[in-house]
Amino acid sequence: MADKSTEVEKAIDPIIDLGNLLFIDREPLQGDAEEGLEERARKNTQLLFNNIWQLEQKRVEEAIIVTLPAATYRLPREKKLPEKKEPTKWEKYAKEKGIEKRKKDKKVFDEATKEWKPTYGYRRGNDNTKDWLIEIPDNAEDPNKDFFAERREKKKERVAKNEMQRMKNLARQMKTTVKTGPSTDKMIGVGIDAKDKSKQDVRFAVDRAKLATASAGKFQEGLKGEKANIKTGKKRKFESNEAPVSGEKERALQILQRMKSKKAKIVEEKASAVAGPLREKKEKQEKKGAKEATRQKSQIHRQQWFKNKVDSKKKGTGGAKKKGANKRK
């Protein structure tokens, strides 16, 4: 196969945008488009490379590179530009005071074990919570109190405080507020005192009790003078399985819009409650460690049964030998 020429001539000058490596062929198609499509693509690619080699070149190690000029055409983005996150309170304060963030070492030398360990997290070095002895300070108010428990409580408070600060930063970024004070949300599984129940709460409880039957309250008899059940819930509506595809995109966009419009509702009481138990659970797991798996009761019984069986066989064989010896005598 003969080498093809690198010289390409075009009847109509094409549009070449080297910044985007874009080549637009403006020559009209004649006859069957599929016949000369491969040859046309080769010529267009060759002409694009000819223009690239006309740019200023430089050698880097064993490669020759060129610097592309600015793009002529402005291509659209697939997605919008990400929004800039609002800085946290600490970041604002550090910027005002000119405080620069220092990069901390990921590992630290542990004096107790003489090993390099992670600075933070699991099995970190110089962990004061693992101390088996705490020196009582001279100015201690109560020298008989549990200093180990006090240290654990302070750690839980720090963790809860950090979690609360993180949630406040999230709320500030979402342009919402953190709800302080006790929670007013209905607690699942926690009943209300009968004295504190309003007329509406009692009515709601009666309606729920009536519906909690096999017939969903259809055959449940009402009391004398009792009003009909007030249906406060919404009946679910399901889309047809054979719905047209045209409306599917619109429904998906509506769901996405609802998700974006929702604002975070952060309750301080719940945040501290969540941060505490998670840390307690983690500490218990660290203390517990990897213990040996205990044998199941069924395994012990099985071993005892085999042992008894072997002992009974030994006794049986021993008795048979003695009887045979007596006969020979």
Buried (B, 14 or more C-beta within 10 A) or exposed (E): EEEEEEEBEEEEEBEBBBEBEBBEBEEEEEEEEEEEEEEBEEBBEBBBEEEBEEEEEEEEEEEEEEEEEEEEEEEEEEEEEEEEEEBBEEBEEBEEEEEEEEEEEEEBEBEEEEEEBBEEEEEBBEBEEEEEEEEEEEEEEEEEEEBEEEEBEEBBEEBBEEBBBBBBBBBBBEEBEBBEEEEEEEEEEEEEEEEEBEEEEEBBBBBEEBBEEEEEBEEEEEEEEEEEBEEEEEEEEEEEEEEEEEEEEEEEEEEEEEEEEEEEEBBBEBBBEBBBEEBEEEBEEEEEEEEEEEEEEEEEEEEEEEEEEEEEEEEEEEEEEEEEEEEEE
